[in-house]
């Protein structure tokens, strides 16, 4: 795991991760993670945040290395763009708009919405189909498409429940957390001084409001996922050149899976060829012995 991202207390400090909420707005369950109070603001103990962050990053890394799917969730204004940007960067999935009830627990309904989105896009993009509708109808299709994209763009290709949920704000994303807990999906989550850490498998005590803090979290999560992809490809027999190409160029999990599969096929073919050569050499030696 030499490629697993590292983080120092100095970096956490610089990103403002230690700033909690006003001391009157705290959750007593967060007491073990709080260092003290300064100007009525709770200060989070970064001596605890740093090792817990490393544990969470290792979980993300192992999930992706084992071809698991990671779903990043962050619908608050400060996180919206960062969540989509870094999730796409590492070929994973995301929800950065309002969480639709049943996204995990009622996947059949979500699948139907995704199918509806795909049908609308086909209609709009196919000139022959589009000609059958009036401008008003096409305008309605576009509006519906944009509405569906806001909620489904990051999960339209997930194909089912994820193997890990990564959440920025546990209070904001309480519905997502409840669904994940109901299905037994492990949770990595940033827990601020006003959060409830109960039920979070991999809590990361820290500021969940500041853009600098959220950017640091997302960059670390993305780097851990990319390291997992890299390890998966290496184990499959891909060379360093292919690995580098994936981390820099391929933005979707589908592409990563194709390259991983290709690498495994190449390795299997190579092993088969080597076995065949050894077999032929053994046969040749046997024939020579029989001749003599």
C-alpha positions in Angstrom: 0.0 0.0 0.0 2.9 2.3 -0.7 0.6 4.4 -3.0 -1.9 5.0 -0.3 -2.2 8.8 0.3 -0.8 10.2 3.5 -1.9 13.2 5.6 -0.2 15.1 8.4 -1.6 17.0 11.3 -0.1 20.1 9.8 -2.1 19.6 6.6 -5.3 19.0 8.6 -4.6 22.2 10.6 -4.0 24.2 7.5 -7.3 23.1 6.0 -9.2 24.1 9.2 -10.3 20.6 10.0 -10.0 21.3 13.7 -12.7 23.9 13.8 -16.0 22.5 15.2 -19.3 24.3 15.8 -20.3 26.7 18.5 -20.0 25.0 21.9 -23.7 25.3 22.5 -24.5 23.3 19.3 -22.5 20.2 20.1 -23.4 16.5 20.4 -22.2 15.1 23.7 -21.3 11.8 21.9 -18.5 13.7 20.2 -16.9 14.5 23.5 -14.1 11.9 23.1 -13.0 13.6 19.9 -13.0 17.2 21.2 -9.7 18.8 22.4 -11.3 21.9 24.0 -13.1 25.2 23.5 -11.7 28.4 22.1 -13.9 31.5 21.7 -17.0 29.4 22.2 -15.9 27.1 19.3 -15.2 23.5 19.9 -11.7 22.4 18.8 -11.5 18.9 17.3 -8.6 16.8 18.4 -6.5 16.3 15.3 -4.3 13.8 17.1 -7.3 11.5 16.8 -8.4 12.7 13.3 -5.1 11.8 11.7 -5.0 8.1 12.5 -8.8 7.7 11.9 -8.4 9.3 8.5 -5.7 6.7 7.6 -8.0 3.9 8.6 -10.8 5.3 6.5 -8.5 5.7 3.5 -7.3 2.2 3.9 -10.9 1.0 3.8 -11.6 3.0 0.6 -8.4 1.6 -0.9 -9.2 -2.0 -0.1 -12.8 -1.7 -1.4 -11.7 -0.4 -4.8 -8.8 -2.9 -5.0 -11.3 -5.7 -4.6 -13.4 -4.2 -7.4 -16.0 -2.8 -5.0 -18.1 0.3 -5.7 -17.8 3.4 -3.6 -20.6 5.9 -3.4 -19.6 9.5 -2.3 -22.5 11.5 -0.8 -22.4 15.3 -0.2 -25.4 17.4 -1.2 -24.6 20.6 0.8 -23.6 23.6 -1.3 -20.0 23.6 -0.3 -19.6 20.0 -1.3 -21.7 19.7 -4.5 -19.0 20.4 -7.1 -16.1 18.8 -5.2 -18.0 15.5 -4.7 -18.7 15.1 -8.4 -15.3 16.3 -9.5 -13.3 13.9 -7.3 -15.7 10.9 -7.6 -15.4 11.1 -11.4 -11.7 11.5 -11.2 -11.3 8.1 -9.5 -14.1 6.4 -11.5 -16.5 6.0 -8.6 -20.1 7.1 -8.0 -21.7 10.1 -6.2 -24.9 11.8 -5.1 -24.4 15.6 -4.8 -28.0 16.7 -4.9 -31.0 15.9 -2.7 -30.9 12.3 -1.6 -33.9 10.5 -3.1 -35.6 8.3 -0.5 -35.1 4.6 -1.5 -32.0 5.3 -3.5 -30.5 2.2 -1.8 -33.4 0.4 -0.3 -35.8 0.7 -3.3 -33.4 0.2 -6.2 -36.1 -1.0 -8.5 -37.8 2.4 -8.5 -34.5 4.2 -9.0 -33.7 1.9 -11.9 -37.0 2.8 -13.6 -36.1 6.5 -13.2 -32.6 5.8 -14.8 -34.3 4.0 -17.6 -36.7 7.0 -18.1 -33.7 9.3 -18.3 -32.0 7.1 -20.9 -35.2 7.0 -23.0 -35.5 10.8 -22.9 -31.9 11.2 -24.0 -32.4 8.8 -26.9 -35.5 10.7 -28.0 -33.7 14.1 -27.8 -30.5 12.9 -29.5 -32.3 10.9 -32.3 -33.3 13.5 -35.0 -35.9 11.2 -36.5 -37.6 10.7 -33.1 -37.3 14.4 -32.2 -39.1 15.4 -35.4 -42.2 13.6 -34.1 -42.6 16.0 -31.2 -43.4 19.7 -31.0 -40.9 22.3 -29.7 -42.9 22.5 -26.5 -42.8 18.7 -26.0 -39.1 18.7 -26.6 -38.6 21.5 -24.2 -40.5 19.5 -21.6 -38.3 16.5 -22.3 -35.2 18.7 -21.7 -36.5 20.0 -18.4 -37.3 16.5 -17.2 -33.9 15.3 -18.3 -32.1 18.1 -16.4 -34.2 17.3 -13.3 -33.4 13.6 -13.4 -29.7 14.3 -14.1 -29.4 16.4 -10.9 -30.3 13.3 -8.8 -29.1 10.4 -11.0 -26.1 11.6 -13.0 -23.6 10.1 -10.4 -25.4 6.8 -9.9 -26.8 6.0 -13.3 -24.2 3.3 -14.0 -23.8 1.9 -10.5 -26.0 -1.1 -11.3 -27.0 -1.8 -7.7 -26.0 -1.1 -4.1 -22.5 0.1 -3.4 -19.9 -1.7 -1.3 -19.0 1.5 0.7 -20.7 4.8 1.4 -18.5 7.9 2.0 -20.4 10.8 3.6 -19.3 14.4 4.2 -22.1 15.6 6.6 -23.9 13.0 8.7 -26.7 15.4 9.7 -27.4 16.5 6.2 -27.2 13.0 4.8 -29.1 11.2 7.6 -31.5 9.5 5.1 -28.5 8.0 3.1 -26.9 6.8 6.4 -30.1 5.1 7.6 -30.5 3.3 4.3 -26.9 2.2 4.3 -27.2 0.9 7.9 -30.4 -1.0 7.0 -28.6 -2.8 4.2 -25.4 -3.3 6.1 -23.3 -1.1 3.8 -20.1 0.1 5.6 -19.9 3.9 6.3 -17.0 6.3 6.1 -18.1 9.7 7.3 -16.8 13.1 8.5 -18.3 13.8 11.9 -18.3 17.4 13.1 -18.7 18.5 16.7 -22.6 18.5 16.2 -22.7 15.0 14.6 -23.7 11.6 16.0 -20.8 9.2 15.5 -22.9 6.1 16.5 -23.3 3.6 13.7 -20.5 5.1 11.6 -18.0 2.3 10.9 -15.1 4.6 10.0 -15.6 8.1 11.6 -13.3 11.0 10.7 -13.7 13.8 13.3 -13.5 17.1 11.5 -15.0 20.3 10.1 -17.7 19.4 7.6 -18.5 23.0 6.5 -15.4 24.7 5.3 -14.6 24.3 1.5 -10.9 23.9 2.3 -11.6 21.0 4.6 -14.0 19.3 2.2 -11.5 19.7 -0.7 -8.9 18.0 1.4 -11.2 15.1 2.3 -12.3 14.6 -1.3 -8.7 14.7 -2.7 -7.6 12.1 -0.1 -10.6 9.8 -0.8 -10.1 10.1 -4.5 -6.4 9.3 -4.2 -7.1 6.3 -2.0 -9.6 5.0 -4.7 -7.0 5.5 -7.4 -4.4 3.7 -5.4 -6.9 0.8 -5.1 -7.4 0.8 -8.9 -3.6 0.8 -9.4 -3.1 -2.1 -7.0 -5.9 -4.1 -8.7 -4.3 -3.6 -12.1 -0.9 -4.5 -10.8 -2.3 -7.7 -9.3 -4.0 -8.5 -12.6 -0.7 -8.3 -14.4 -0.9 -4.9 -16.0 2.4 -3.1 -16.5 3.1 0.3 -15.0 2.4 2.1 -18.3 -1.2 0.8 -18.4 -1.7 1.7 -14.7 -0.5 5.3 -15.2 -2.7 5.6 -18.3 -5.8 4.6 -16.3 -5.2 7.0 -13.4 -4.7 9.9 -15.7 -7.0 9.3 -18.6 -9.9 6.9 -17.8 -12.6 8.6 -15.8 -15.2 5.9 -15.6 -15.3 2.6 -13.7 -16.4 0.9 -16.9 -13.1 1.8 -18.6 -11.1 0.7 -15.5 -12.9 -2.7 -15.5 -12.3 -3.2 -19.2 -8.6 -2.6 -18.7 -8.4 -4.8 -15.6 -10.2 -7.6 -17.5 -7.8 -7.1 -20.4 -4.8 -7.3 -18.1 -6.1 -10.6 -16.6 -6.7 -12.1 -20.0 -3.2 -11.1 -21.1 -1.7 -12.6 -18.0 -3.7 -15.9 -18.4 -2.6 -16.1 -22.0 1.0 -15.5 -21.0 0.8 -18.2 -18.4 -0.7 -20.6 -20.8 2.0 -19.9 -23.4 4.7 -20.4 -20.8 3.1 -23.7 -19.7 2.9 -24.9 -23.3 6.6 -24.1 -23.9 7.7 -26.0 -20.7 5.5 -28.9 -21.8 7.2 -29.0 -25.2 10.6 -28.9 -23.7 9.8 -31.8 -21.4 8.5 -33.9 -24.3 11.7 -33.1 -26.3 13.9 -34.2 -23.4 11.8 -37.5 -23.0 12.2 -38.2 -26.8 16.0 -37.7 -26.6 16.3 -40.1 -23.6 14.3 -42.8 -25.4 16.5 -42.3 -28.5 19.6 -42.9 -26.5 
